[in-house]
Amino acid sequence: MRLNRLNRPVVLCIMLLVTLMAARSHGQDTSCTFSVSPATIYFQLPGGNADVYVKGSAPACTFSAKSAYPWITVSVKQEQGEGKVSVTVDGNTGLTHRVGSVLIDGEEVSIIQYGPRLSGGG
């Protein structure tokens, strides 16, 4: 097909429509928002597991979770706009407490893990 000035807007419109349809079929409605609870989780020195409860603004909303910290792992379980994220924290082998986070579709959950208590001589 040879393009001229008359069919450029039509081709552009079709390309835009295909792009929007592909984004919609692989993603979700951009109006989905999420609330998480709790906003902060505290762990003792040996680490452990805790759950973050997630609620979407609509039943069709889906969420994902990730952490950039190697000592934090996450697992997602969701059904119809709500669910939970299981957070597992490794034991703290450092000398101080450590702080990290889990990101759940734009909502940040702070992870604070205590370090060993150092006693001073005196």
LINLINTA-V172507 format. One line per field, one symbol per residue. phi: phi as a letter, one per 40 degrees, with the letter a starting at -180 (. if undefined). burial: 1 if it has 16 or more other C-alpha atoms within 10 Angstrom, else 0. A space follows every 50 residues. Layout:
BEGIN
phi: ???
burial: ???
END
This chain:
BEGIN
phi: .ccbccccccccccccccccccccccbadcccbbbbaccbbbbcdcgiba bbcbbccacccbbbbabcbccbbbbbbaafgaiabcbbbccccccbcbba abbbfgccbcbbbcbcccccca
burial: 00000000000000000000000000000001111100001010101001 11111100001110111000011101010011111111111100001000 1101000111111110000000
END
